[in-house]
Each structure stands twice: as structure tokens, then as C-alpha cells.
Amino acid sequence: MRSRFTQSFKIQSVEKALSRSENTSLLEVAKMLGVGHSTLSKWIVKSRNNEFDEVTNQRIRPDMSKDKRPQDWSL
């Protein structure tokens, strides 16, 4: 089954990817987030093109607990 992520998760993931240190690759960030490298890359492109909808409160991926929010992760 294909995982689906909230807009909030996508936006926070893009922020985390773009603020990573120079010695951390995008692939490493994607693995840490539990998403594919190409998926994260697409989210970055969508972010740059302002294609994300407004953040919604929908919960789509139940295995993402509150202690795994992107803003809480360290690189």
C-alpha cells in the first residue's frame, strides 16, 4: 500500500531538506524522513513553484507519531 502524507508533513520535510548541513545529502534526509529520494525532490520542486495547498489538519499516515515530527528531527 502506498503511503500518503499530509501537506504539513510535506512542507516540514522540504524545510528540513533545504536547511540541512552541507555534509548531509538529500538522500540521507529522505531516508531519515521515511520517504523516497525522488518523492522528496518532487516536494521541493512543488514548494519552489508554490504548488502546495494550504496546510490541512488531515491525518493520513497513522504510523507517524507526534514524536517524529520533522521539526523535531536532527540531521
Backbone as CSV, one residue per row, in Angstrom:
resi,resn,N_x,N_y,N_z,CA_x,CA_y,CA_z,C_x,C_y,C_z
1,MET,0.828,-1.180,0.000,0.000,0.000,0.000,0.877,1.249,0.000
2,ARG,0.514,2.199,-0.800,1.275,3.419,-0.949,1.011,4.358,0.233
3,SER,2.077,4.912,0.792,1.936,5.855,1.895,1.489,7.204,1.372
4,ARG,0.645,7.861,2.148,0.219,9.219,1.819,0.598,10.108,3.000
5,PHE,0.985,11.306,2.705,1.455,12.214,3.730,0.623,13.498,3.724
6,THR,0.492,14.109,4.885,-0.240,15.363,4.978,0.568,16.477,4.329
7,GLN,-0.119,17.535,3.959,0.564,18.705,3.399,1.547,19.256,4.423
8,SER,1.153,19.253,5.673,2.022,19.750,6.726,3.327,18.960,6.774
9,PHE,3.233,17.637,6.691,4.426,16.792,6.707,5.316,17.121,5.513
10,LYS,4.714,17.291,4.340,5.479,17.593,3.127,6.218,18.920,3.262
11,ILE,5.519,19.924,3.727,6.126,21.250,3.862,7.248,21.228,4.881
12,GLN,7.026,20.583,6.012,8.064,20.491,7.033,9.256,19.680,6.546
13,SER,8.999,18.661,5.745,10.079,17.851,5.185,10.928,18.665,4.221
14,VAL,10.277,19.471,3.407,11.004,20.340,2.471,11.854,21.334,3.254
15,GLU,11.281,21.918,4.291,12.044,22.862,5.121,13.263,22.182,5.732
16,LYS,13.070,20.960,6.216,14.181,20.216,6.804,15.248,19.915,5.756
17,ALA,14.815,19.523,4.557,15.759,19.196,3.487,16.552,20.426,3.055
18,LEU,15.886,21.559,2.956,16.553,22.772,2.492,17.444,23.396,3.560
19,SER,17.226,23.054,4.815,18.052,23.609,5.888,19.111,22.623,6.375
20,ARG,19.309,21.541,5.634,20.288,20.530,6.048,21.713,21.098,5.949
21,SER,22.618,20.484,6.656,24.017,20.917,6.613,24.656,20.495,5.296
22,GLU,25.771,21.107,4.980,26.452,20.838,3.711,26.918,19.395,3.580
23,ASN,27.228,18.757,4.698,27.739,17.386,4.633,26.634,16.333,4.729
24,THR,25.373,16.750,4.644,24.243,15.829,4.658,23.581,15.848,3.294
25,SER,23.460,14.689,2.673,22.870,14.617,1.333,21.343,14.596,1.414
26,LEU,20.724,14.927,0.306,19.268,14.876,0.219,18.785,13.437,0.408
27,LEU,19.543,12.486,-0.079,19.199,11.078,0.088,19.160,10.696,1.575
28,GLU,20.119,11.180,2.348,20.141,10.897,3.788,18.920,11.494,4.486
29,VAL,18.546,12.697,4.090,17.366,13.342,4.682,16.119,12.537,4.335
30,ALA,16.012,12.115,3.071,14.846,11.339,2.638,14.729,10.045,3.433
31,LYS,15.851,9.356,3.633,15.828,8.110,4.403,15.400,8.365,5.840
32,MET,15.906,9.448,6.425,15.558,9.780,7.800,14.062,10.080,7.917
33,LEU,13.498,10.704,6.900,12.079,11.044,6.908,11.191,9.853,6.563
34,GLY,11.779,8.820,5.984,10.993,7.648,5.597,10.278,7.830,4.275
35,VAL,10.846,8.660,3.400,10.272,8.872,2.069,11.347,8.597,1.021
36,GLY,10.915,8.406,-0.200,11.865,8.187,-1.274,12.569,9.473,-1.671
37,HIS,13.797,9.323,-2.178,14.579,10.466,-2.629,13.834,11.243,-3.715
38,SER,13.243,10.526,-4.670,12.526,11.207,-5.757,11.274,11.908,-5.238
39,THR,10.627,11.319,-4.243,9.446,11.948,-3.649,9.822,13.267,-2.991
40,LEU,10.874,13.262,-2.205,11.320,14.487,-1.547,11.738,15.528,-2.584
41,SER,12.399,15.096,-3.623,12.799,16.011,-4.693,11.583,16.654,-5.354
42,LYS,10.544,15.867,-5.582,9.307,16.406,-6.178,8.656,17.417,-5.248
43,TRP,8.663,17.126,-3.950,8.091,18.064,-2.989,8.848,19.386,-3.006
44,ILE,10.167,19.332,-3.149,10.976,20.549,-3.192,10.608,21.369,-4.423
45,VAL,10.458,20.711,-5.561,10.066,21.402,-6.788,8.687,22.027,-6.627
46,LYS,7.740,21.270,-6.067,6.391,21.803,-5.843,6.439,23.009,-4.906
47,SER,7.278,22.944,-3.898,7.412,24.048,-2.962,7.939,25.289,-3.670
48,ARG,8.938,25.122,-4.491,9.522,26.256,-5.218,8.533,26.857,-6.208
49,ASN,7.631,26.035,-6.719,6.616,26.503,-7.668,5.315,26.911,-6.974
50,ASN,5.337,26.949,-5.632,4.146,27.306,-4.839,2.937,26.460,-5.199
51,GLU,3.129,25.150,-5.345,2.057,24.245,-5.733,1.440,23.483,-4.563
52,PHE,1.887,23.750,-3.348,1.281,23.087,-2.204,0.006,23.818,-1.829
53,ASP,-1.027,23.056,-1.480,-2.252,23.643,-0.970,-1.972,24.142,0.440
54,GLU,-2.907,24.869,0.984,-2.751,25.301,2.368,-2.671,24.079,3.270
55,VAL,-1.953,24.237,4.362,-1.774,23.132,5.301,-3.132,22.732,5.859
56,THR,-3.389,21.425,5.843,-4.644,20.911,6.377,-4.358,20.089,7.617
57,ASN,-5.369,19.809,8.376,-5.213,19.018,9.591,-5.524,17.550,9.365
58,GLN,-5.613,17.127,8.113,-5.949,15.730,7.853,-4.834,14.805,8.329
59,ARG,-5.222,13.679,8.824,-4.252,12.682,9.267,-4.333,11.525,8.290
60,ILE,-3.251,11.312,7.570,-3.282,10.300,6.523,-2.380,9.122,6.862
61,ARG,-1.266,9.367,7.477,-0.320,8.295,7.749,-0.294,8.015,9.251
62,PRO,-1.016,6.992,9.692,-1.150,6.743,11.120,0.133,6.332,11.823
63,ASP,1.139,5.841,11.111,2.355,5.378,11.769,3.301,6.529,12.126
64,MET,2.936,7.757,11.769,3.766,8.908,12.119,3.292,9.445,13.463
65,SER,4.028,9.155,14.501,3.626,9.613,15.822,4.113,11.042,16.044
66,LYS,3.567,11.690,17.059,3.906,13.083,17.320,5.385,13.271,17.614
67,ASP,6.059,12.256,18.129,7.475,12.406,18.434,8.349,12.284,17.191
68,LYS,7.755,12.116,16.019,8.529,12.003,14.791,8.259,13.174,13.843
69,ARG,7.864,14.326,14.398,7.621,15.485,13.552,8.937,15.945,12.939
70,PRO,8.939,16.373,11.681,10.178,16.807,11.031,10.929,17.880,11.809
71,GLN,10.235,18.811,12.433,10.930,19.867,13.146,11.667,19.345,14.376
72,ASP,11.333,18.146,14.824,12.000,17.550,15.972,13.211,16.700,15.593
73,TRP,13.353,16.397,14.318,14.446,15.538,13.888,15.731,16.318,13.743
74,SER,16.815,15.680,14.048,18.117,16.318,13.853,18.803,15.643,12.677
75,LEU,19.646,16.400,12.010,20.394,15.859,10.873,21.758,15.417,11.310
